[in-house]
Amino acid sequence: MNEPTHNLAPLLKLDAPMGGQIGYRVFGTEGDCLVLIHGWCGNAEHWNVIAPELARDHRVLAVSHPGFGGMLPPPPAGQTIRAMGAAVAHLLAYLGIESATLIGHSMGGPIMTEVAIIAPDRVRALIGLDTLTDRDYYRRVPDNELIRRHEEFAADYAGRMRAMIDIIVHPSTNEAMRQAITDDMIASAPATFALDVKDDLFAWDAEQRWPLISCPAIMLNSTWVARLADPKPMPCFSDTDVVEYDSGHFPMIEAPVMIVEKLRSCLATLVYP
């Protein structure tokens, strides 16, 4: 699924401000900084194929959130979207990065939003990758629905994970890749921890948090996954451009050449007009 890790820089670790560790890998040394922020049960390895391509003209930073991808998990108070945003903001400060474009995939969209709220002077722009605009996932979920989703997933964690992957990857994605994505997500974090973080994701509210950002932003969303979303857009995104791509929820894995071209086009429009 990914480029062999022996060709990559080591994954470094930094203590996160609310506990646990944030991991990071740097690609390239020249150009403006891009920060790649993975989604739920992802890790920095999800970007291994496209990060070297993006690093041809950018300094690229791929992160693993506290508790994911082998990182030391935080205590319960740090198992939140805001805490993970604070960890990324802390990493930017630690590395002396004063202006970065954040690319947030799936749950990484809310996390990049929190980074832009916490550290607006360090964030130049935001690119959401198949994230944020679906009100069923990114608007505050009622408590009873949150509990139902948690219990349903916990009852058969591996089975539900695979079922979720089958729904959101593109029909053209082969069986080996589907299973590799599923196995990687299951291995990324213990189920109990992962589901607690997912609960906080469903309790996060885009309608409350998105209006607090001050930088330019664009959404790059899957036409295939959009079929599952509520067709009624949230008013908070009325001024945010949405660009579509034709692949599944994991374009960095399913269609890396295409998504690199799309990301470069978004950067040209949003950051380098």
CORJO-V138949 format. One record per pair of residues at least 24 apart in sequence whose C-alpha atoms are under 10 Angstrom apart, sorted by the first residue. I is the first residue (numbers start at 1). J is the second residue. Records with the same first field share a line. If there is no record, write none. Layout:
# CORJO-V138949
I=J ; J
This chain:
# CORJO-V138949
1=45 ; 46 ; 48 ; 49 ; 176 ; 177 ; 178 ; 180 ; 181 ; 184 ; 253 ; 254
2=45 ; 46 ; 47 ; 48 ; 49 ; 50 ; 180 ; 252 ; 253
3=45 ; 46 ; 47 ; 48 ; 49 ; 50 ; 52
4=45 ; 48 ; 49
5=45 ; 48
7=48
8=45 ; 48 ; 52
11=44 ; 45 ; 62 ; 63 ; 64
12=63 ; 64
13=63 ; 64 ; 66 ; 71 ; 72 ; 91
14=66 ; 71 ; 72 ; 87 ; 90 ; 91 ; 94
15=66 ; 71 ; 72 ; 74 ; 87 ; 90 ; 91
16=65 ; 66 ; 72 ; 73 ; 74 ; 78 ; 83 ; 84 ; 86 ; 87 ; 88 ; 89 ; 90 ; 91
17=74 ; 78 ; 83 ; 84 ; 86 ; 87 ; 88 ; 89 ; 90 ; 91
18=66 ; 74 ; 75 ; 76 ; 77 ; 78 ; 79 ; 80 ; 82 ; 83 ; 84 ; 86 ; 87
19=66 ; 67 ; 72 ; 73 ; 74 ; 75 ; 76 ; 77 ; 78 ; 79 ; 83 ; 84 ; 87
20=65 ; 66 ; 67 ; 68 ; 71 ; 72 ; 73 ; 74 ; 75 ; 78 ; 79 ; 87
21=64 ; 65 ; 66 ; 67 ; 68 ; 70 ; 71 ; 72 ; 73 ; 74 ; 87
22=63 ; 64 ; 65 ; 66 ; 67 ; 68 ; 69 ; 70 ; 71 ; 72 ; 73 ; 74 ; 84 ; 87 ; 88 ; 90 ; 91
23=62 ; 63 ; 64 ; 65 ; 66 ; 67 ; 68 ; 69 ; 70 ; 71 ; 72 ; 87 ; 88 ; 91
24=61 ; 62 ; 63 ; 64 ; 65 ; 88 ; 91
25=51 ; 60 ; 61 ; 62 ; 63 ; 64
26=51 ; 52 ; 55 ; 59 ; 60 ; 61 ; 62 ; 63
27=51 ; 52 ; 53 ; 54 ; 55 ; 56 ; 58 ; 59 ; 60 ; 61 ; 62
28=52 ; 53 ; 54 ; 55 ; 56 ; 57 ; 58 ; 59 ; 60 ; 61
29=55 ; 56 ; 57 ; 58 ; 59 ; 60
30=55 ; 56 ; 57 ; 58 ; 59 ; 60
31=55 ; 56 ; 57 ; 58 ; 59 ; 60
32=57 ; 58 ; 59 ; 60 ; 97 ; 98 ; 99 ; 100 ; 101 ; 124
33=57 ; 58 ; 59 ; 60 ; 61 ; 97 ; 98 ; 99 ; 100 ; 101 ; 102 ; 123 ; 124
34=58 ; 59 ; 60 ; 61 ; 62 ; 99 ; 100 ; 101 ; 102 ; 103 ; 123 ; 124 ; 125 ; 126
35=59 ; 60 ; 61 ; 62 ; 63 ; 88 ; 92 ; 100 ; 101 ; 102 ; 103 ; 104 ; 112 ; 123 ; 126
36=60 ; 61 ; 62 ; 63 ; 64 ; 101 ; 102 ; 103 ; 104 ; 105 ; 108 ; 112 ; 127
37=61 ; 62 ; 63 ; 64 ; 65 ; 85 ; 88 ; 102 ; 103 ; 104 ; 105 ; 106 ; 107 ; 108 ; 109 ; 110 ; 111 ; 112 ; 128 ; 129
38=62 ; 63 ; 64 ; 65 ; 68 ; 103 ; 104 ; 105 ; 106 ; 107 ; 108 ; 109 ; 111 ; 112 ; 129
39=64 ; 65 ; 104 ; 105 ; 106 ; 107 ; 108 ; 109 ; 110 ; 111 ; 129 ; 130 ; 131 ; 185 ; 250
40=65 ; 68 ; 105 ; 106 ; 107 ; 108 ; 185 ; 188 ; 189 ; 194 ; 195 ; 197 ; 198 ; 201
41=65 ; 67 ; 68 ; 69 ; 107 ; 182 ; 184 ; 185 ; 186 ; 187 ; 188 ; 189 ; 190 ; 191 ; 193 ; 194 ; 195 ; 197 ; 198
42=68 ; 69 ; 105 ; 106 ; 107 ; 108 ; 181 ; 184 ; 185 ; 186 ; 187 ; 188 ; 189
43=67 ; 68 ; 69 ; 70 ; 71 ; 184 ; 185 ; 188 ; 189
44=68 ; 69
45=69 ; 184
46=181 ; 184 ; 185 ; 250 ; 252 ; 253
47=251 ; 252 ; 253 ; 256
48=252 ; 253
49=252 ; 253 ; 256 ; 257 ; 260
50=251 ; 252 ; 253 ; 255 ; 256 ; 257 ; 259 ; 260
51=252 ; 256 ; 260
53=256 ; 257 ; 260 ; 261
54=260 ; 261 ; 263 ; 264
59=100
60=100 ; 101
61=92 ; 100 ; 102
62=103
63=87 ; 88 ; 91
64=88 ; 188
65=108 ; 111
66=189
67=188 ; 189 ; 190 ; 193 ; 194 ; 197
68=185 ; 187 ; 188 ; 189 ; 190 ; 193 ; 194
69=184 ; 185 ; 187 ; 188 ; 189
70=187 ; 188 ; 189
71=188 ; 189
73=189 ; 190 ; 193
74=193
75=193
76=193 ; 196 ; 197
78=197
79=193 ; 194 ; 196 ; 197 ; 198 ; 199 ; 200 ; 201
80=111 ; 196 ; 197 ; 198 ; 199 ; 200 ; 201 ; 203 ; 204
81=107 ; 108 ; 109 ; 110 ; 111 ; 112 ; 113 ; 114 ; 115 ; 197 ; 198 ; 200 ; 201 ; 202 ; 203 ; 204
82=110 ; 111 ; 112 ; 113 ; 114 ; 115 ; 117 ; 118 ; 200 ; 201 ; 204
83=111 ; 114 ; 115
84=108 ; 110 ; 111 ; 112 ; 114 ; 115
85=110 ; 111 ; 112 ; 113 ; 114 ; 115 ; 116 ; 117 ; 118 ; 119
86=111 ; 112 ; 114 ; 115 ; 116 ; 117 ; 118 ; 119
87=111 ; 115
88=112 ; 114 ; 115 ; 118 ; 119
89=114 ; 115 ; 116 ; 117 ; 118 ; 119 ; 120 ; 122 ; 123
90=115 ; 118 ; 119
92=119 ; 122 ; 123
93=119 ; 122
96=122
97=122 ; 123
98=122 ; 123 ; 124
99=123 ; 124 ; 125
100=124 ; 125 ; 126
101=125 ; 126 ; 127 ; 215 ; 216 ; 217 ; 267 ; 270 ; 271
102=126 ; 127 ; 128 ; 217
103=127 ; 128 ; 129 ; 217 ; 218 ; 219 ; 220 ; 263
104=128 ; 129 ; 130 ; 131 ; 132 ; 219
105=129 ; 130 ; 131 ; 132 ; 220 ; 221 ; 249 ; 250 ; 251 ; 252
106=130 ; 131 ; 132 ; 137 ; 138 ; 221 ; 249 ; 250
107=131 ; 132 ; 137 ; 138 ; 197 ; 198 ; 201 ; 202
108=132
109=133 ; 138 ; 206 ; 219
110=138 ; 201 ; 204 ; 205 ; 206 ; 209 ; 210
111=201
113=206 ; 209 ; 210 ; 211 ; 212 ; 213 ; 217
114=209 ; 210 ; 212 ; 213
115=213
116=210 ; 212 ; 213 ; 214 ; 215
117=209 ; 210 ; 211 ; 212 ; 213 ; 214 ; 215
118=212 ; 213
119=213
120=212 ; 213 ; 214 ; 215
121=214 ; 215
123=213 ; 214 ; 215 ; 216
124=214 ; 215 ; 216 ; 217 ; 270 ; 271
125=213 ; 214 ; 215 ; 216 ; 217 ; 218 ; 267 ; 270 ; 271
126=213 ; 215 ; 216 ; 217 ; 218 ; 219 ; 267 ; 270 ; 271
127=216 ; 217 ; 218 ; 219 ; 220 ; 242 ; 263 ; 266 ; 267 ; 270
128=217 ; 218 ; 219 ; 220 ; 221 ; 242 ; 243
129=218 ; 219 ; 220 ; 221 ; 222 ; 243 ; 244 ; 245 ; 249 ; 250 ; 251 ; 252 ; 259 ; 263
130=219 ; 220 ; 221 ; 222 ; 223 ; 225 ; 226 ; 242 ; 243 ; 244 ; 245 ; 248 ; 249 ; 250 ; 251
131=219 ; 220 ; 221 ; 222 ; 225 ; 249
132=205 ; 206 ; 207 ; 210 ; 219 ; 221 ; 234 ; 237
133=206 ; 207 ; 219 ; 221 ; 226 ; 229 ; 230 ; 231 ; 232 ; 233 ; 234 ; 235 ; 236 ; 237 ; 238 ; 240 ; 242
134=206 ; 225 ; 226 ; 228 ; 229 ; 230 ; 231 ; 232 ; 233 ; 234
135=205 ; 206 ; 207 ; 229 ; 230 ; 231 ; 232 ; 233 ; 234
136=202 ; 228 ; 229 ; 230
137=201 ; 202 ; 203 ; 204 ; 205 ; 206 ; 229 ; 230
138=201 ; 202 ; 203 ; 204 ; 205 ; 206 ; 207 ; 234
139=201 ; 202 ; 203 ; 204 ; 205 ; 206 ; 207 ; 208 ; 209 ; 234
140=200 ; 201 ; 202 ; 203 ; 204 ; 205 ; 206 ; 207 ; 208
141=199 ; 200 ; 201 ; 202 ; 203 ; 204 ; 205
142=202 ; 203
143=199 ; 202 ; 203
145=202
146=198 ; 199 ; 200 ; 201 ; 202 ; 203
147=199
149=195 ; 198 ; 199 ; 202
150=192 ; 195 ; 196 ; 198 ; 199
151=195
153=191 ; 195
154=191 ; 192 ; 195
157=186 ; 191 ; 192 ; 195
158=182 ; 183 ; 185 ; 186 ; 191
161=185 ; 186
162=186
165=248 ; 249 ; 250
166=248
167=224 ; 225 ; 228 ; 248 ; 249
168=222 ; 224 ; 225 ; 226 ; 227 ; 228 ; 247 ; 248 ; 249 ; 250
169=222 ; 224 ; 225 ; 247 ; 248 ; 249 ; 250 ; 251 ; 254
170=222 ; 223 ; 224 ; 225 ; 246 ; 247 ; 248 ; 249 ; 250 ; 251 ; 254 ; 255
171=224 ; 247 ; 248
172=247 ; 248 ; 254
173=247 ; 248 ; 253 ; 254 ; 255
174=254
177=253 ; 254
178=254
181=250 ; 253 ; 254
206=234 ; 236 ; 237
207=234 ; 235 ; 236 ; 237
208=236
209=236
210=236 ; 237
211=236 ; 237
216=240 ; 241 ; 270 ; 271
217=241 ; 242 ; 266 ; 270 ; 271
218=242 ; 243 ; 266 ; 267 ; 269 ; 270
219=243 ; 244 ; 266
220=244 ; 245 ; 259 ; 262 ; 263 ; 266
221=245 ; 246 ; 247 ; 248 ; 249 ; 251
222=246 ; 247 ; 248 ; 249 ; 250 ; 251
223=247 ; 248 ; 249
224=248 ; 249
225=249
241=270
